[in-house]
Amino acid sequence: MIGPLPSSTEVCIVGAGPSGLACALSLAARQIPFVIVDALAEGHNDSRAVLMQASSLEALAAINPQLSADIVATGIQSTVLQTIDLQERPVFRLRMTDIAAYTKYPFCLLTPQHKVEEQMRQYIGNKIHWNKRLVDLKEDGSKYELQFESGEVLTARYIVAADGSKSHLRSLANIRFLNPYTNMESSPGSSSDLSFVVADVLLSSPLPANIPRDTLQMMVGGGGVVLTAPMLDTTSRSSNLFRLYLGVPDTPPRNPDAAYLQTILDARGPGSHLKTHSVPQIARVLHSSRFRTRPALADRYVQRAKGGGAYILLVGDAAHKHGPAGGQGMNMGICDGVSAAQAIDEHRNAALGEGKGRDAVEIMDGYSTRRRAVAREVIDMVEGMTELEKGGAGWIPYLRVTALWMMFKMPFVNGMLAWKLSGLGHAKKP
Ligand SMILES: Cc1cc2nc3c(=O)[nH]c(=O)nc-3n(C[C@H](O)[C@H](O)[C@H](O)COP(=O)(O)OP(=O)(O)OC[C@H]3O[C@@H](n4cnc5c(N)ncnc54)[C@H](O)[C@@H]3O)c2cc1C
């Protein structure tokens, strides 16, 4: 059993999703005292991210190589990402192996987010204070005072806001969350939001040959993406477990059933426009949900307390939000978490006069500027990919797909996109 919440700490991480967990692991490795809290009663188990990129595996391996090795063991290494059109012609096959010279992880790892979080929690040990919902915040000279729904109060010098896209901390710190293209705050559920359905399904045997078991495949051009990602099924040992991501133009039901999902596959999934293969059949839905996205970016990542040396640092979805194309959200969040821990470490050293002349305020500003620029770049990439996925009728989508097909014939274009998707560019120079 974990003990009661202490009354003070150096760093308080609010949110034990992948971003908060990554920050906790990095702080622990640096021997910086911290407390991590979450409003939930235990770790979530929903279907969310399914892709892990080399950048986040590298970031976690720098803390503990065994952690990344354990995470890799939970998934399928997709060395190619395949995109096909409605006629099942290849639009491109993105070879992740092109980045092999720069990383131990030249693949996209297909593994569900809850398994990644489970592994990270095991390395943190029994340190997460569950059932602690942050409700308010006060400045107390050079510390923040965090108030929880339970009535408990905790003071901390650094707060890491890892509390997700609806971040309460971001609101308490008066940091705006704006659409980076309009600079406007868009209200939830606005008409420009994109809807997706995410479902873990068992497909019927035999699997048609146009559904690869070792590769992520996207089918584009039908008005919304149809993505199939094979997953390791450790419980039933079936190799027909897939995560589906389906882009939908209207509002899907809250928990789409097999009939709803099958209708989409029949209309614009593999086998729908070619009679050489049949459409995969859904035997069972294990979990399904819907979600909507619109891009948003915090106008700054760091808030400094008026009293002086206390800080709030935003990480993960609390700082940025975008669609699922390219599987970037969780990865960026993990890298933010590690980066925030590094900034806190450097800031403490600078404040103690051990920072090799570095200005303490500059360190925090540097974190904000650097990670915000990364998010902006990723949002642009995701938006471009989402447009491609939508496809649709007419010359413009057709020309876009044809241009891509031609560009991918050039090896350096493949290498460049694999590099961009991996996120390594933000950590390493090629
Ligand atoms: C359906 C769906 C599909 C997705 N698919 C992908 C994908 O394919 N690829 C990808 O990279 N990303 C995907 N994402 C996004 C990815 O899941 C997020 O980017 C990732 O979870 C962000 O992690 P985080 O730790 O920043 O936030 P979260 O995972 O949201 O964690 C925030 C935590 O903070 C806690 N919390 C919130 N408020 C409080 C409070 N007041 N007090 C205490 N605790 C609080 C919450 O309980 C939660 O545990 C998807 C998201 C969804 C919803």
The ligand as an SDF file (V2000), in Angstrom:
LIG
                    3D

 53 58  0  0  0  0  0  0  0  0999 V2000
   -9.5220    7.2070  -28.8510 C   0  0  0  0  0  0  0  0  0  0  0  0
   -8.1150    7.7520  -28.9070 C   0  0  0  0  0  0  0  0  0  0  0  0
   -7.2170    7.2590  -29.8450 C   0  0  0  0  0  0  0  0  0  0  0  0
   -5.9170    7.7420  -29.9040 C   0  0  0  0  0  0  0  0  0  0  0  0
   -5.0440    7.2200  -30.8270 N   0  0  0  0  0  0  0  0  0  0  0  0
   -3.7580    7.6290  -30.8300 C   0  0  0  0  0  0  0  0  0  0  0  0
   -2.7740    7.0410  -31.6930 C   0  0  0  0  0  0  0  0  0  0  0  0
   -3.0570    6.1540  -32.4790 O   0  0  0  0  0  0  0  0  0  0  0  0
   -1.4800    7.4610  -31.6170 N   0  0  0  0  0  0  0  0  0  0  0  0
   -1.1020    8.4310  -30.7190 C   0  0  0  0  0  0  0  0  0  0  0  0
    0.1070    8.7380  -30.6290 O   0  0  0  0  0  0  0  0  0  0  0  0
   -1.9980    9.0250  -29.9080 N   0  0  0  0  0  0  0  0  0  0  0  0
   -3.3060    8.6260  -29.9340 C   0  0  0  0  0  0  0  0  0  0  0  0
   -4.1870    9.1760  -29.0780 N   0  0  0  0  0  0  0  0  0  0  0  0
   -3.7140   10.2170  -28.2090 C   0  0  0  0  0  0  0  0  0  0  0  0
   -2.9850    9.6110  -27.0250 C   0  0  0  0  0  0  0  0  0  0  0  0
   -3.8380    8.6840  -26.4140 O   0  0  0  0  0  0  0  0  0  0  0  0
   -2.6180   10.7760  -26.1610 C   0  0  0  0  0  0  0  0  0  0  0  0
   -1.7540   11.6190  -26.9010 O   0  0  0  0  0  0  0  0  0  0  0  0
   -1.9390   10.3450  -24.8730 C   0  0  0  0  0  0  0  0  0  0  0  0
   -2.8210    9.6090  -24.0510 O   0  0  0  0  0  0  0  0  0  0  0  0
   -1.4790   11.5900  -24.1340 C   0  0  0  0  0  0  0  0  0  0  0  0
   -0.9640   11.2160  -22.9150 O   0  0  0  0  0  0  0  0  0  0  0  0
   -1.0040   12.2170  -21.6830 P   0  0  0  0  0  0  0  0  0  0  0  0
   -0.2930   11.4760  -20.6040 O   0  0  0  0  0  0  0  0  0  0  0  0
   -0.5020   13.5340  -22.1030 O   0  0  0  0  0  0  0  0  0  0  0  0
   -2.5500   12.4130  -21.3400 O   0  0  0  0  0  0  0  0  0  0  0  0
   -3.6370   11.3420  -20.9080 P   0  0  0  0  0  0  0  0  0  0  0  0
   -3.3070    9.9980  -21.4210 O   0  0  0  0  0  0  0  0  0  0  0  0
   -4.9460   11.9320  -21.2650 O   0  0  0  0  0  0  0  0  0  0  0  0
   -3.4870   11.2600  -19.3250 O   0  0  0  0  0  0  0  0  0  0  0  0
   -3.9140   12.3050  -18.5030 C   0  0  0  0  0  0  0  0  0  0  0  0
   -4.1100   11.7660  -17.0930 C   0  0  0  0  0  0  0  0  0  0  0  0
   -4.4020   12.8670  -16.2310 O   0  0  0  0  0  0  0  0  0  0  0  0
   -5.4160   12.4900  -15.3300 C   0  0  0  0  0  0  0  0  0  0  0  0
   -6.1220   13.7130  -14.8900 N   0  0  0  0  0  0  0  0  0  0  0  0
   -6.8930   14.5280  -15.6230 C   0  0  0  0  0  0  0  0  0  0  0  0
   -7.3500   15.5510  -14.8980 N   0  0  0  0  0  0  0  0  0  0  0  0
   -6.8500   15.3900  -13.6400 C   0  0  0  0  0  0  0  0  0  0  0  0
   -6.9670   16.1280  -12.4330 C   0  0  0  0  0  0  0  0  0  0  0  0
   -7.6970   17.2600  -12.3460 N   0  0  0  0  0  0  0  0  0  0  0  0
   -6.3200   15.6640  -11.3440 N   0  0  0  0  0  0  0  0  0  0  0  0
   -5.5650   14.5330  -11.3940 C   0  0  0  0  0  0  0  0  0  0  0  0
   -5.4340   13.7930  -12.5180 N   0  0  0  0  0  0  0  0  0  0  0  0
   -6.0620   14.2170  -13.6360 C   0  0  0  0  0  0  0  0  0  0  0  0
   -6.3060   11.5480  -16.1210 C   0  0  0  0  0  0  0  0  0  0  0  0
   -7.0420   10.6890  -15.2680 O   0  0  0  0  0  0  0  0  0  0  0  0
   -5.2850   10.8030  -16.9850 C   0  0  0  0  0  0  0  0  0  0  0  0
   -4.8660    9.5950  -16.3920 O   0  0  0  0  0  0  0  0  0  0  0  0
   -5.5040    8.7530  -29.0220 C   0  0  0  0  0  0  0  0  0  0  0  0
   -6.4050    9.2750  -28.0920 C   0  0  0  0  0  0  0  0  0  0  0  0
   -7.7030    8.7690  -28.0270 C   0  0  0  0  0  0  0  0  0  0  0  0
   -8.6770    9.3260  -27.0080 C   0  0  0  0  0  0  0  0  0  0  0  0
  1  2  1  0
  2  3  1  0
  2 52  2  0
  3  4  2  0
  4  5  1  0
  4 50  1  0
  5  6  2  0
  6  7  1  0
  6 13  1  0
  7  8  2  0
  7  9  1  0
  9 10  1  0
 10 11  2  0
 10 12  1  0
 12 13  2  0
 13 14  1  0
 14 15  1  0
 14 50  1  0
 15 16  1  0
 16 17  1  0
 16 18  1  0
 18 19  1  0
 18 20  1  0
 20 21  1  0
 20 22  1  0
 22 23  1  0
 23 24  1  0
 24 25  2  0
 24 26  1  0
 24 27  1  0
 27 28  1  0
 28 29  2  0
 28 30  1  0
 28 31  1  0
 31 32  1  0
 32 33  1  0
 33 34  1  0
 33 48  1  0
 34 35  1  0
 35 36  1  0
 35 46  1  0
 36 37  1  0
 36 45  1  0
 37 38  2  0
 38 39  1  0
 39 40  1  0
 39 45  2  0
 40 41  1  0
 40 42  2  0
 42 43  1  0
 43 44  2  0
 44 45  1  0
 46 47  1  0
 46 48  1  0
 48 49  1  0
 50 51  2  0
 51 52  1  0
 52 53  1  0
M  END
$$$$
